[in-house]
Amino acid sequence: MALSDVIKKKQETGESSAKAKEKTSILDDVRIVIAIIVVASIALIALIVYTTGLINEKIVEIDKAKQTYANNQTKIEGLLSLQAQSEQFKDQKEKYDAMISTDGLDQRQIMIDLEKEVESYNCRLNSLTFGEQSNTGLVNQISVNINITGDYTDIMRYCRDVVTGEKIRRIDTINMSPYASSDTKEADIVIVEFSR
């Protein structure tokens, strides 16, 4: 029995050493190592592709944000420019408001003022008629049709000073024709007077 015990022990040790060899030889097998490398490579490539996609999406988002920022900067510059212009327009509005009469459109006073003005330019006021008074929402206005006679230069100086004077007025039409003598002209002028 001793021999059979020895054989059994050898067989048991052989089997256990074979099992031990099998356990340690799994990593020694080239096919398993290649399979592990292939799986790891595929996982690494998939991870690279996924993160590259995420990076590209973030780059697109950053580009959109940059474009939005640039557009907003342009809008801000435009608004600042408008704000500066707004201040200028407010100043101009105050000047124009000062130029528009607050006395109303008293036809009698307008007639007296126009006659004095025309005479101050060496011209004569022949006739004067008023159109209807209207309101534009901001100002009241009335058109005044006048017929004057005088030298061409005097009439033109008068017309120029009507539209460039301290008081805001507008000339809609001027029709000039020769009068009795060649030096004298007759002019039909439509002046628009304003009031607040």
C-alpha positions in Angstrom: 0.0 0.0 0.0 2.7 2.2 0.4 3.4 2.2 -3.3 -0.2 2.9 -4.1 -0.2 5.7 -1.6 2.9 7.2 -3.2 1.3 6.9 -6.7 -1.9 8.5 -5.4 0.0 11.3 -3.8 2.0 11.8 -7.0 -1.2 11.9 -9.0 -2.8 14.3 -6.6 0.2 16.5 -6.7 0.3 16.3 -10.4 -3.3 17.2 -10.7 -2.9 20.1 -8.3 0.2 21.3 -10.0 -1.6 21.0 -13.4 -4.5 23.0 -11.9 -2.0 25.6 -10.6 -0.4 25.7 -14.0 -3.7 26.2 -15.6 -4.5 29.1 -13.3 -1.2 30.8 -14.0 -1.2 30.0 -17.7 -4.4 31.9 -18.6 -2.4 35.1 -19.0 0.3 33.1 -20.6 -2.1 32.2 -23.4 -1.5 34.5 -26.4 -5.1 34.3 -27.6 -6.5 35.6 -24.4 -4.0 38.4 -24.2 -4.7 39.5 -27.8 -8.5 39.3 -27.0 -8.0 41.5 -23.9 -5.9 44.0 -25.9 -8.5 44.1 -28.7 -11.4 44.7 -26.2 -9.4 47.3 -24.4 -8.5 49.0 -27.7 -12.1 49.0 -28.9 -13.2 50.4 -25.6 -10.5 53.1 -25.8 -11.5 54.0 -29.4 -15.1 54.2 -28.4 -14.2 56.4 -25.5 -12.1 58.7 -27.8 -14.9 58.9 -30.4 -17.5 59.7 -27.7 -15.4 62.4 -26.0 -14.4 63.9 -29.4 -18.1 64.2 -30.2 -18.7 65.9 -26.9 -15.8 68.2 -27.5 -17.1 69.1 -30.9 -20.5 69.9 -29.5 -18.9 72.1 -26.9 -16.9 73.9 -29.6 -20.1 74.5 -31.6 -21.8 75.8 -28.5 -18.8 78.1 -27.7 -18.8 79.4 -31.3 -22.5 80.2 -31.0 -21.9 81.9 -27.6 -19.1 83.9 -29.2 -21.4 85.0 -32.1 -24.2 85.9 -29.7 -21.7 87.9 -27.6 -20.4 89.7 -30.7 -24.0 90.5 -31.8 -24.8 91.7 -28.3 -21.7 93.9 -28.3 -22.8 95.4 -31.6 -26.3 96.0 -30.3 -24.8 97.6 -27.1 -22.6 99.9 -29.3 -25.7 100.8 -31.3 -27.7 101.6 -28.2 -24.9 103.7 -26.8 -24.8 105.6 -30.1 -28.6 106.0 -30.0 -28.4 107.2 -26.4 -25.8 109.9 -27.4 -28.0 110.9 -30.4 -31.0 111.0 -28.1 -29.4 113.6 -26.0 -28.6 115.7 -29.1 -32.2 115.3 -30.2 -33.5 116.3 -26.8 -31.4 119.5 -27.0 -32.6 120.2 -30.5 -36.2 119.5 -29.5 -35.9 122.1 -26.7 -34.5 124.6 -29.2 -37.4 123.9 -31.6 -40.0 124.0 -28.9 -38.7 127.5 -28.0 -39.1 128.5 -31.7 -42.7 127.5 -31.8 -45.1 130.0 -30.5 -47.3 129.2 -27.5 -49.6 132.2 -28.2 -51.9 130.2 -30.4 -52.9 131.1 -34.0 -54.6 134.4 -33.6 -55.4 135.4 -37.2 -55.6 139.1 -36.4 -52.1 139.1 -34.8 -50.7 137.0 -37.7 -52.1 139.5 -40.2 -50.5 142.5 -38.3 -47.1 140.7 -38.0 -47.0 139.7 -41.6 -47.8 143.2 -42.8 -45.0 144.7 -40.7 -42.6 142.0 -41.9 -43.4 142.5 -45.6 -43.1 146.3 -45.3 -39.7 145.9 -43.6 -38.4 144.3 -46.8 -39.6 147.2 -49.0 -42.6 145.2 -50.3 -46.3 145.8 -50.1 -48.9 143.3 -48.8 -51.8 143.3 -51.4 -54.0 140.5 -49.9 -54.0 137.9 -47.2 -56.3 134.9 -46.7 -56.2 132.1 -44.2 -56.7 128.4 -44.7 -58.2 126.1 -42.2 -56.5 125.6 -38.9 -55.4 121.9 -38.2 -53.7 119.9 -35.5 -50.9 117.5 -36.5 -50.9 115.9 -33.0 -47.8 117.8 -32.0 -48.6 121.4 -33.2 -51.4 123.5 -34.5 -50.9 124.9 -38.0 -52.6 127.3 -40.3 -51.7 128.2 -43.9 -51.7 131.9 -44.9 -52.0 132.9 -48.5 -50.4 136.3 -49.2 -50.0 138.3 -52.3 -47.1 140.8 -52.2 -45.4 143.2 -54.7 -41.8 144.3 -54.6 -38.4 144.0 -56.1 -37.4 140.4 -56.9 -34.4 140.5 -54.6 -36.5 141.9 -51.7 -39.2 139.3 -52.2 -36.5 136.5 -52.2 -34.8 137.9 -49.0 -38.2 138.0 -47.3 -38.9 134.4 -48.2 -35.5 133.3 -47.1 -35.9 135.0 -43.7 -39.4 133.6 -43.2 -38.0 130.0 -43.2 -34.7 130.8 -41.4 -36.0 133.2 -38.8 -36.3 132.7 -35.0 -39.9 131.5 -35.4 -40.5 128.2 -37.1 -42.5 128.7 -40.3 -42.7 127.0 -43.6 -43.3 128.2 -47.2 -45.3 125.7 -49.2 -45.5 127.6 -52.5 -44.2 130.7 -54.3 -45.6 131.9 -57.6 -43.9 135.0 -59.0 -45.0 137.0 -62.0 -44.1 140.4 -63.5 -46.1 143.4 -62.2 -47.0 146.6 -63.9 -43.3 147.7 -64.3 -40.5 145.4 -65.3 -38.5 145.9 -62.0 -41.5 145.0 -59.8 -42.7 141.5 -59.2 -45.9 140.1 -57.8 -45.7 137.0 -55.6 -48.3 134.6 -54.3 -46.8 132.9 -51.3 -48.3 130.2 -49.0 -46.8 130.4 -45.5 -47.6 127.9 -42.8 -47.7 129.2 -39.2 -47.3 126.9 -36.2 -48.3 127.0 -32.6 -48.4 124.7 -29.7 
